[in-house]
Amino acid sequence: MPDGFIGYPNFTFSNPVPVVPSNQYFFDVVVQSGDLWAIVDYNTYNYTGGVAYAGGTAFPTVDLWFREGIIGTVPEPSSVCLGLAEAGALVWFLRRRAVRARG
């Protein structure tokens, strides 16, 4: 993050990180150069099992905002899925047209 950064950082990974429910994971954020940093937006977000750590000390009544999932990009469906969807739409259209022609 640049010096003077204010906001919510995103920590993204080039590959998916496998996690197991009920296991506790944490980020160890290290300032490599530049200004010191501080967390100013912490609260009791009631994230199940969430515990904030600062300077190696656990604060069990406090946790940080957290979200998981794919951010920014959505995987595209496979060609097979697209072909099946197209075939289904074509069948629906042809049946509808045949019904209208009879009626």
CORFENLIN-V549121 format. One record per pair of residues at least 12 apart in sequence whose ideal C-beta (glycine too) atoms are under 10 Angstrom apart, sorted by the first residue. I is the first residue (numbers start at 1). GAP is how many residues later the second one is. Records with the same first field share a line. If there is no record, write none. Layout:
# CORFENLIN-V549121
I = GAP ; GAP
This chain:
# CORFENLIN-V549121
1 = 28 ; 30 ; 33 ; 34 ; 36
2 = 32 ; 33
3 = 30 ; 31 ; 32 ; 34
4 = 30 ; 31
5 = 29 ; 30 ; 32
6 = 34
7 = 34
8 = 33 ; 57
9 = 20 ; 28
10 = 57 ; 61 ; 62
11 = 16 ; 18
12 = 58 ; 59 ; 60
16 = 54
17 = 51
19 = 49
21 = 27 ; 28
22 = 26 ; 27
23 = 26
24 = 25 ; 26 ; 27
25 = 24 ; 41
26 = 25 ; 26 ; 27 ; 32
27 = 26 ; 37 ; 39
28 = 25 ; 28
38 = 16
39 = 13 ; 15 ; 23 ; 25
41 = 23 ; 24
42 = 12 ; 17 ; 20 ; 21 ; 22 ; 23
43 = 19 ; 20 ; 21 ; 22
44 = 17 ; 18 ; 19
45 = 17 ; 18 ; 19 ; 20 ; 21
46 = 17
47 = 16 ; 17 ; 18 ; 19 ; 20
48 = 15
49 = 14
50 = 12 ; 13 ; 14 ; 15 ; 16
51 = 12 ; 13
52 = 12
